[in-house]
Amino acid sequence: MAASLTAAKQQLRSLMKQRLSGVSQDSVRAQSRKIFESLKDFKPYKDASRISIYLSMPASEVQTDDIVRHALDAGKQVFVPYLHKSPLEMPNAPARVMDMVHLKSIQDYESLKLDRWGIPSIDPATVHHRQRILGGPDVHRSDVSTLDLMLMPGVAFDFDEAGSARRLGHGKGFYDYFLNRYLARMDPSGGSLDGPPLLLYGLALTEQLLSASSGELVPMGPHDRNLHGLVLGSGEIRESSNRSI
């Protein structure tokens, strides 16, 4: 079962890599701009004071530079991905895990260096000065360690028969593992210990949204979580019918 799920996911990733290679940079920029314009007026974004935003690759995915700058300029606390060696000593724990770390300002954001994929990345030497969502034994943990909204990347997205948005990631499991650790701290009522539930929205180019009529589906495993909705390159925001993740 696990092997067939992994194979199905990898097959879809290969298909999407080929499909996205044909999307021009002009189209990516235009769709990213429409997403940004829609997001600015989206109530969950406007209401969020603490948000997580991925920092985008130069091609083949929604560009987030405008969103990061707008959020920082609006006074929101912005958290971005940071990959590091796992501090967890438990069976089957991955060697590397993801946390979300605080960007202090636009100047801080502009000072980030590009990694080998062209993604702006947090310097590990600065991490101990930054607030982290999950923290670890090597850092000072803030009492305030919650998020209001997470804007997520993906390779492909779809809606299941019940109307729930689904996401296929890049295969490393960083977001799934982060969310499982984050949500494990939530109380039984579904609210976090410090506030309302975390909202998860995918940012998707129109080419990344699979249609039911095509026969293409996002394969889902027991540890995969649905999203609350998608912000699409057409400018449309589609909410999940089932708000549970």
LUMZADREN-727604 format. One line per 10 residues: number of its first residue (from 1); their letters; for each residue x, y, z of N, C-alpha, C. Coordinates in Angstrom, 1 decimal, padded with zeros to 4 digits. Layout:
LUMZADREN-727604
NUM = a = X,Y,Z,X,Y,Z,X,Y,Z  ... $
end
This chain:
LUMZADREN-727604
1 = maasltaakq = 000.8,-001.2,000.0,000.0,000.0,000.0,000.9,001.3,000.0  001.8,001.3,000.9,002.7,002.5,001.0,003.5,002.6,-000.3  004.0,001.5,-000.8,004.8,001.6,-002.0,004.0,002.1,-003.2  002.8,001.6,-003.3,001.9,002.1,-004.4,001.6,003.5,-004.3  001.4,004.0,-003.1,001.1,005.4,-002.9,002.3,006.3,-003.3  003.5,005.9,-002.8,004.7,006.6,-003.2,004.9,006.6,-004.7  004.7,005.5,-005.3,004.8,005.4,-006.8,003.8,006.3,-007.5  002.6,006.4,-007.0,001.6,007.2,-007.6,001.9,008.7,-007.5  002.4,009.1,-006.3,002.9,010.5,-006.1,004.0,010.8,-007.0  005.0,009.9,-007.1,006.2,010.2,-007.9,005.8,010.3,-009.4 $
11 = qlrslmkqrl = 004.9,009.5,-009.8,004.4,009.6,-011.2,003.8,010.9,-011.5  002.9,011.4,-010.6,002.3,012.7,-010.8,003.3,013.8,-010.7  004.3,013.7,-009.8,005.3,014.8,-009.8,006.1,014.9,-011.1  006.4,013.7,-011.7,007.1,013.7,-013.0,006.2,014.4,-014.1  004.9,014.0,-014.1,004.0,014.6,-015.0,003.9,016.1,-014.9  003.8,016.6,-013.6,003.7,018.0,-013.4,005.0,018.8,-013.7  006.1,018.1,-013.5,007.4,018.8,-013.8,007.5,019.0,-015.3  007.0,018.1,-016.1,007.0,018.3,-017.5,006.0,019.4,-017.9  004.8,019.3,-017.3,003.8,020.3,-017.6,004.2,021.7,-017.2  004.8,021.9,-016.1,005.2,023.2,-015.6,006.4,023.8,-016.3 $
21 = sgvsqdsvra = 007.2,022.9,-016.9,008.4,023.4,-017.7,007.9,024.2,-018.9  006.7,024.0,-019.3,006.2,024.7,-020.5,005.5,026.0,-020.2  005.4,026.3,-018.9,004.7,027.6,-018.5,005.8,028.7,-018.5  005.5,029.7,-019.3,006.5,030.8,-019.4,006.6,031.6,-018.1  007.8,032.3,-018.0,008.0,033.1,-016.8,007.0,034.3,-016.8  006.6,034.8,-018.0,005.6,035.9,-018.0,004.3,035.4,-017.5  003.9,034.2,-017.8,002.7,033.7,-017.2,002.8,033.5,-015.7  003.9,032.9,-015.2,004.1,032.8,-013.8,004.0,034.1,-013.1  004.6,035.1,-013.6,004.6,036.5,-013.0,003.2,037.0,-013.0  002.5,036.9,-014.2,001.1,037.4,-014.3,000.2,036.7,-013.3 $
31 = qsrkifeslk = 000.3,035.4,-013.2,-000.6,034.7,-012.3,-000.2,035.0,-010.8  001.0,035.1,-010.5,001.5,035.5,-009.2,000.9,036.8,-008.8  000.9,037.8,-009.7,000.3,039.1,-009.4,-001.2,039.0,-009.1  -001.9,038.2,-009.9,-003.3,038.1,-009.6,-003.6,037.4,-008.3  -002.8,036.5,-007.9,-002.9,035.9,-006.6,-002.6,036.9,-005.5  -001.6,037.7,-005.7,-001.3,038.7,-004.7,-002.4,039.7,-004.6  -003.0,040.2,-005.7,-004.1,041.2,-005.6,-005.3,040.6,-004.9  -005.6,039.3,-005.2,-006.8,038.7,-004.5,-006.5,038.5,-003.0  -005.3,038.1,-002.7,-004.9,037.8,-001.3,-005.0,039.1,-000.4  -004.6,040.2,-001.0,-004.6,041.5,-000.2,-006.0,041.8,000.3 $
41 = dfkpykdasr = -007.1,041.4,-000.4,-008.4,041.7,000.0,-009.1,040.5,000.7  -008.4,039.4,000.9,-008.9,038.2,001.5,-009.0,038.3,003.0  -010.1,038.1,003.6,-010.3,038.4,005.0,-009.3,037.6,005.9  -009.2,036.2,005.6,-008.2,035.5,006.5,-006.8,036.1,006.4  -006.4,036.6,005.3,-005.1,037.2,005.2,-005.1,038.6,005.9  -006.1,039.4,005.7,-006.1,040.7,006.3,-006.2,040.6,007.8  -006.9,039.6,008.3,-007.1,039.4,009.8,-005.8,038.7,010.4  -005.0,038.1,009.7,-003.9,037.3,010.2,-002.8,038.3,010.7  -002.3,038.1,011.9,-001.2,038.9,012.4,000.1,038.1,012.3  000.0,036.8,012.3,001.2,035.9,012.3,001.0,034.9,011.2 $
51 = isiylsmpas = 001.8,035.1,010.1,001.6,034.3,008.9,002.9,033.6,008.5  002.8,032.4,007.9,003.9,031.7,007.4,003.8,031.7,005.8  004.9,032.1,005.2,004.9,032.2,003.7,006.2,031.5,003.2  006.0,030.7,002.2,007.2,030.1,001.6,008.0,031.1,000.8  009.3,031.0,000.6,010.0,031.8,-000.3,010.3,031.0,-001.5  009.9,031.6,-002.7,009.7,030.9,-003.9,011.0,030.6,-004.7  010.9,029.5,-005.4,011.9,029.3,-006.4,011.7,030.3,-007.6  012.8,030.5,-008.4,012.6,031.5,-009.5,011.6,031.1,-010.6  011.3,029.8,-010.7,010.4,029.4,-011.8,009.5,028.3,-011.3  008.4,028.0,-012.1,007.5,026.9,-012.0,006.7,026.8,-010.7 $
61 = evqtddivrh = 006.6,028.0,-010.0,005.7,028.0,-008.9,005.3,029.5,-008.6  004.2,029.7,-007.9,003.7,031.0,-007.6,004.8,031.8,-006.8  005.1,033.0,-007.3,006.1,033.9,-006.7,005.6,034.6,-005.5  006.3,034.7,-004.4,005.8,035.2,-003.2,006.4,036.5,-002.8  007.3,037.1,-003.6,008.0,038.3,-003.2,007.1,039.4,-002.8  006.1,039.7,-003.6,005.1,040.8,-003.4,004.4,040.5,-002.1  004.0,039.2,-001.8,003.2,038.9,-000.6,004.1,039.1,000.6  005.3,038.7,000.6,006.2,038.9,001.8,006.4,040.4,002.1  006.7,041.1,001.0,006.9,042.6,001.2,005.6,043.3,001.8  004.5,042.9,001.2,003.2,043.5,001.7,002.9,043.2,003.1 $
71 = aldagkqvfv = 003.1,041.9,003.5,002.9,041.5,004.8,003.8,042.2,005.8  005.0,042.3,005.5,006.0,043.0,006.4,005.6,044.5,006.5  005.3,045.1,005.4,004.9,046.5,005.3,003.6,046.8,006.1  002.7,045.7,006.1,001.4,045.9,006.9,001.6,045.6,008.4  002.8,045.3,008.8,003.1,045.1,010.2,002.8,043.7,010.7  002.6,042.7,009.8,002.3,041.4,010.2,003.7,040.7,010.6  003.6,039.7,011.5,004.8,039.0,011.8,004.9,037.8,010.8  006.0,037.8,010.0,006.1,036.9,008.9,007.2,035.8,009.3  006.8,034.6,009.1,007.6,033.4,009.4,007.9,032.6,008.1  009.1,032.3,007.8,009.5,031.6,006.6,010.2,030.3,006.9 $
81 = pylhksplem = 010.2,029.3,006.0,010.8,028.0,006.3,012.3,028.0,006.6  012.7,027.2,007.5,014.1,027.0,007.8,014.3,025.5,008.0  015.2,024.9,007.2,015.5,023.4,007.3,016.7,023.2,008.1  016.6,022.2,009.0,017.7,022.0,009.9,017.8,020.5,010.4  018.9,020.1,010.9,019.0,018.7,011.4,018.0,018.5,012.5  017.3,017.3,012.5,016.3,017.0,013.4,016.8,016.9,014.8  016.2,017.6,015.8,016.5,017.5,017.2,015.8,016.3,017.9  014.9,015.7,017.1,014.0,014.7,017.7,014.7,013.3,017.8  014.7,012.7,018.9,015.3,011.4,019.1,014.1,010.4,019.3  013.6,009.9,018.1,012.5,009.0,018.1,012.6,008.1,016.9 $
91 = pnaparvmdm = 012.1,006.9,016.9,012.1,006.0,015.7,011.5,006.7,014.5  012.1,006.5,013.4,011.5,007.0,012.1,011.5,008.5,011.9  012.1,009.2,012.9,012.2,010.7,012.7,013.1,011.0,011.5  012.7,011.9,010.7,013.6,012.3,009.5,014.9,012.9,010.0  015.9,012.9,009.1,017.2,013.4,009.4,017.1,015.0,009.5  016.3,015.5,008.6,016.1,017.0,008.5,014.6,017.3,008.7  014.4,018.4,009.4,013.0,018.9,009.6,012.9,020.4,009.3  011.7,020.8,009.2,011.4,022.3,008.9,010.8,023.0,010.1  011.3,024.2,010.4,010.6,025.1,011.3,010.3,026.3,010.6  009.5,027.2,011.2,009.2,028.5,010.6,009.9,029.5,011.5 $
101 = vhlksiqdye = 010.7,030.4,010.9,011.4,031.4,011.7,011.0,032.8,011.3  011.2,033.7,012.2,010.7,035.1,012.0,011.6,035.9,011.1  011.0,036.6,010.2,011.7,037.7,009.4,011.4,039.0,010.1  012.5,039.7,010.4,012.4,040.9,011.3,011.9,042.1,010.5  012.2,042.2,009.2,011.9,043.4,008.5,012.2,043.2,007.0  011.8,044.2,006.2,012.1,044.1,004.7,013.6,044.0,004.5  014.3,044.8,005.3,015.8,044.8,005.2,016.3,043.4,005.5  015.8,042.8,006.5,016.2,041.4,006.9,015.9,040.5,005.7  014.7,040.6,005.1,014.3,039.8,004.0,015.3,040.0,002.8  015.6,041.2,002.5,016.5,041.5,001.4,017.9,041.1,001.6 $
111 = slkldrwgip = 018.3,040.9,002.8,019.6,040.4,003.1,019.9,038.9,002.9  018.8,038.2,002.8,018.9,036.7,002.7,019.6,036.3,001.4  020.5,035.3,001.5,021.3,034.8,000.4,020.5,033.7,-000.4  020.7,033.6,-001.7,020.0,032.6,-002.4,020.8,031.2,-002.3  020.0,030.1,-002.1,020.6,028.8,-002.0,020.8,028.3,-003.5  021.2,027.0,-003.6,021.5,026.5,-004.9,020.3,026.4,-005.8  019.1,026.5,-005.3,017.9,026.4,-006.1,017.4,027.9,-006.4  018.1,028.9,-005.9,017.7,030.2,-006.2,016.7,030.7,-005.2  016.5,030.1,-004.1,015.5,030.4,-003.0,016.2,031.2,-001.9  015.7,032.4,-001.6,016.2,033.2,-000.4,016.1,032.3,000.8 $
121 = sidpatvhhr = 017.3,032.2,001.6,017.3,031.3,002.7,017.9,031.9,003.9  017.4,031.4,005.1,017.8,031.9,006.4,019.3,031.4,006.6  020.1,032.3,007.1,021.5,032.0,007.5,021.4,031.2,008.8  021.9,030.0,008.9,021.9,029.3,010.2,022.5,030.0,011.3  023.5,030.9,011.0,024.2,031.6,012.1,023.2,032.7,012.8  022.1,033.0,012.1,021.2,034.0,012.7,020.0,033.4,013.4  019.9,032.1,013.3,018.7,031.4,013.8,018.5,031.6,015.3  019.6,031.5,016.1,019.4,031.7,017.5,019.0,033.1,017.9  019.0,034.0,017.0,018.5,035.4,017.3,017.0,035.5,016.9  016.4,034.5,016.3,015.1,034.6,015.7,014.1,033.8,016.5 $
131 = qrilggpdvh = 012.9,034.3,016.5,011.8,033.6,017.1,011.4,032.4,016.2  011.2,031.2,016.7,010.9,030.0,016.0,009.6,029.5,016.5  008.8,028.9,015.5,007.5,028.4,015.9,007.6,027.1,016.7  008.3,026.2,016.3,008.5,024.9,017.1,009.6,025.0,018.0  010.7,025.7,017.7,011.8,025.8,018.6,012.6,024.4,018.7  013.4,024.4,019.6,014.2,023.1,019.8,015.1,023.3,021.0  015.9,022.3,021.3,016.8,022.4,022.5,017.9,023.4,022.4  018.2,023.9,021.1,019.3,024.8,020.9,018.9,026.2,020.9  017.6,026.5,021.0,017.1,027.9,020.9,016.2,028.3,022.1  016.1,029.6,022.2,015.2,030.2,023.2,013.8,030.1,022.6 $
141 = rsdvstldlm = 012.9,029.5,023.3,011.5,029.3,022.7,010.6,030.5,023.3  009.9,031.1,022.3,009.0,032.2,022.7,007.7,031.6,023.3  007.1,032.3,024.2,005.8,031.9,024.7,004.7,032.0,023.7  005.0,032.9,022.7,004.0,033.0,021.6,004.6,032.2,020.4  004.0,031.1,020.1,004.6,030.2,019.1,003.5,029.6,018.2  002.5,030.5,017.9,001.4,030.0,017.0,001.4,030.8,015.7  000.7,030.3,014.7,000.5,031.0,013.5,-001.0,031.1,013.2  -001.4,032.1,012.5,-002.8,032.3,012.1,-003.1,031.7,010.7  -002.1,031.9,009.8,-002.3,031.5,008.4,-001.0,031.0,007.8  -001.1,029.9,007.0,000.1,029.4,006.3,-000.3,029.3,004.8 $
151 = lmpgvafdfd = 000.6,030.0,004.0,000.5,030.0,002.6,001.5,029.0,002.1  001.0,027.9,001.4,001.8,026.7,001.1,002.0,026.5,-000.4  003.2,026.1,-000.7,003.5,025.7,-002.1,003.1,024.3,-002.3  003.2,023.9,-003.6,002.9,022.5,-003.9,003.2,022.2,-005.3  003.2,020.9,-005.7,003.5,020.5,-007.1,002.1,020.5,-007.8  001.1,019.9,-007.2,-000.2,019.8,-007.8,-001.3,019.9,-006.7  -002.4,020.3,-007.1,-003.6,020.5,-006.2,-004.8,020.0,-006.8  -005.8,019.5,-006.0,-007.1,019.2,-006.6,-008.2,019.4,-005.5  -009.4,019.1,-005.8,-010.5,019.0,-004.8,-011.1,017.6,-004.9  -011.3,017.0,-003.8,-011.8,015.6,-003.8,-013.3,015.7,-003.9 $
161 = eagsarrlgh = -014.0,014.5,-003.9,-015.4,014.4,-004.2,-016.2,015.2,-003.1  -015.7,015.3,-001.9,-016.3,016.0,-000.8,-016.1,017.5,-000.9  -015.2,018.0,-001.9,-014.9,019.4,-002.0,-013.8,019.9,-001.1  -013.0,019.0,-000.7,-011.8,019.4,000.1,-010.6,019.6,-000.7  -009.9,020.6,-000.5,-008.6,020.9,-001.3,-007.5,020.0,-000.8  -006.8,019.5,-001.8,-005.7,018.5,-001.5,-004.4,019.0,-002.2  -003.3,018.7,-001.6,-002.0,019.2,-002.1,-001.0,018.0,-002.2  -000.2,018.1,-003.3,000.9,017.2,-003.5,002.2,018.0,-003.4  003.0,017.7,-002.4,004.3,018.4,-002.2,005.4,017.8,-003.0  006.6,018.3,-002.7,007.8,017.9,-003.5,008.3,016.5,-003.1 $
171 = gkgfydyfln = 007.8,015.9,-002.0,008.2,014.6,-001.7,009.1,014.4,-000.5  009.5,015.6,000.1,010.4,015.5,001.3,009.7,015.4,002.6  008.4,015.7,002.6,007.6,015.6,003.8,007.8,016.7,004.8  008.5,017.8,004.4,008.8,018.9,005.4,007.5,019.5,005.9  006.6,019.9,005.0,005.4,020.6,005.5,004.5,019.6,006.3  004.3,018.4,005.8,003.5,017.4,006.6,004.0,017.2,008.0  005.3,017.0,008.1,005.9,016.8,009.4,005.8,018.0,010.3  006.0,019.2,009.7,005.9,020.4,010.5,004.5,020.5,011.0  003.5,020.3,010.2,002.1,020.4,010.6,001.7,019.4,011.6  002.2,018.2,011.4,001.8,017.1,012.4,002.4,017.5,013.8 $
181 = rylarmdpsg = 003.6,018.1,013.8,004.2,018.5,015.1,003.4,019.7,015.7  003.1,020.6,014.8,002.5,021.9,015.3,001.1,021.5,015.8  000.3,020.8,015.0,-001.1,020.5,015.4,-001.2,019.5,016.6  -000.1,018.8,016.8,-000.1,017.9,018.0,-000.2,018.7,019.3  000.1,020.0,019.2,000.0,020.8,020.4,-001.4,021.4,020.6  -002.3,021.1,019.7,-003.7,021.7,019.8,-004.5,020.9,020.8  -005.5,021.6,021.4,-006.3,020.9,022.3,-007.5,020.2,021.6  -008.2,019.3,022.3,-009.2,018.5,021.7,-010.3,019.3,021.0  -010.5,020.5,021.4,-011.6,021.3,020.8,-011.3,021.8,019.4  -010.0,021.6,019.0,-009.6,022.0,017.7,-009.0,023.4,017.6 $
191 = gsldgpplll = -008.9,024.1,018.7,-008.3,025.4,018.8,-006.9,025.2,019.4  -005.9,026.1,018.9,-004.6,026.0,019.5,-004.7,026.4,020.9  -003.6,026.1,021.7,-003.6,026.5,023.1,-003.6,028.0,023.2  -003.2,028.7,022.2,-003.0,030.2,022.3,-004.0,031.0,021.4  -004.8,030.3,020.6,-005.7,031.0,019.7,-006.5,030.1,018.8  -007.0,030.7,017.7,-007.9,030.0,016.8,-007.0,029.0,016.0  -007.7,028.1,015.3,-007.0,027.1,014.4,-006.1,027.8,013.3  -005.1,027.1,012.9,-004.3,027.5,011.8,-005.0,027.3,010.5  -005.0,028.3,009.7,-005.6,028.2,008.3,-004.6,027.9,007.3  -004.8,026.9,006.5,-003.9,026.4,005.4,-004.4,026.7,004.1 $
201 = yglalteqll = -003.7,027.5,003.3,-004.1,027.8,001.9,-003.0,027.5,001.0  -003.3,026.8,-000.1,-002.3,026.6,-001.2,-002.3,027.7,-002.2  -001.1,028.1,-002.7,-001.0,029.0,-003.8,-000.7,028.2,-005.1  -001.6,028.3,-006.1,-001.5,027.4,-007.2,-001.6,028.1,-008.5  -000.6,027.9,-009.4,-000.8,028.3,-010.8,-002.0,027.5,-011.4  -002.6,028.1,-012.4,-003.8,027.4,-013.0,-003.4,026.0,-013.5  -002.1,025.9,-014.0,-001.7,024.6,-014.5,-001.5,023.5,-013.4  -001.4,024.0,-012.2,-001.2,023.0,-011.0,-002.5,022.5,-010.5  -003.7,023.0,-010.9,-004.9,022.5,-010.4,-005.4,021.4,-011.3  -005.5,020.2,-010.8,-006.0,019.1,-011.6,-007.5,019.1,-011.6 $
211 = sassgelvpm = -008.1,018.7,-012.8,-009.5,018.6,-012.9,-010.0,017.2,-012.8  -011.1,017.0,-012.2,-011.7,015.6,-012.1,-011.9,015.0,-013.4  -012.2,015.8,-014.4,-012.5,015.2,-015.7,-011.3,014.6,-016.4  -010.1,015.1,-016.0,-008.9,014.6,-016.6,-008.5,013.2,-016.1  -009.1,012.8,-015.0,-008.7,011.5,-014.4,-007.5,011.6,-013.5  -006.9,012.8,-013.4,-005.7,013.0,-012.6,-006.2,013.4,-011.2  -005.6,012.7,-010.2,-006.0,012.9,-008.8,-004.7,013.1,-007.9  -004.8,013.9,-006.9,-003.7,013.9,-005.9,-003.8,012.7,-005.0  -002.8,011.8,-005.0,-002.8,010.7,-004.1,-002.7,011.1,-002.6  -003.5,010.6,-001.7,-003.5,011.0,-000.3,-003.2,009.8,000.6 $
221 = gphdrnlhgl = -002.2,010.0,001.5,-001.9,009.0,002.5,-002.5,009.4,003.9  -002.3,008.5,004.8,-002.9,008.8,006.2,-002.3,010.0,006.9  -001.1,010.4,006.5,-000.5,011.6,007.2,-000.7,012.9,006.4  -001.3,012.8,005.2,-001.5,014.0,004.4,-002.7,014.8,004.9  -002.6,016.1,004.9,-003.7,016.9,005.4,-004.3,017.7,004.3  -005.7,017.9,004.4,-006.4,018.7,003.4,-006.1,020.2,003.8  -006.4,021.0,002.8,-006.2,022.5,003.0,-007.6,023.1,003.2  -007.6,024.3,003.7,-008.8,025.1,003.8,-009.2,025.7,002.5  -008.3,025.8,001.5,-008.7,026.3,000.3,-007.4,026.6,-000.6  -007.7,027.1,-001.8,-006.6,027.5,-002.7,-006.8,028.9,-003.2 $
231 = vlgsgeires = -005.7,029.6,-003.4,-005.7,030.9,-004.1,-005.0,030.6,-005.5  -005.8,030.8,-006.6,-005.4,030.4,-007.9,-004.9,031.5,-008.8  -004.1,031.1,-009.8,-003.5,032.0,-010.7,-004.5,032.8,-011.5  -005.7,032.4,-011.5,-006.8,033.2,-012.2,-007.3,034.3,-011.3  -006.8,034.3,-010.0,-007.3,035.3,-009.1,-008.5,034.8,-008.2  -009.0,033.6,-008.6,-010.1,033.0,-007.8,-009.6,032.4,-006.5  -010.4,032.5,-005.5,-010.1,031.9,-004.2,-011.2,030.8,-004.0  -010.8,029.6,-004.0,-011.7,028.5,-003.8,-011.6,027.8,-002.4  -012.7,027.9,-001.7,-012.6,027.3,-000.3,-013.0,025.9,-000.3  -012.5,025.1,000.6,-012.9,023.7,000.8,-014.3,023.7,001.4 $
241 = snrsi = -015.0,022.7,000.9,-016.4,022.5,001.5,-016.3,022.0,002.9  -015.3,021.1,003.2,-015.0,020.6,004.5,-013.9,021.4,005.1  -014.2,022.1,006.2,-013.2,023.0,006.8,-012.2,022.3,007.7  -012.4,021.0,007.9,-011.5,020.2,008.8,-010.3,019.8,008.1  -009.1,019.9,008.8,-007.9,019.5,008.2,-007.4,018.3,008.9 $
end
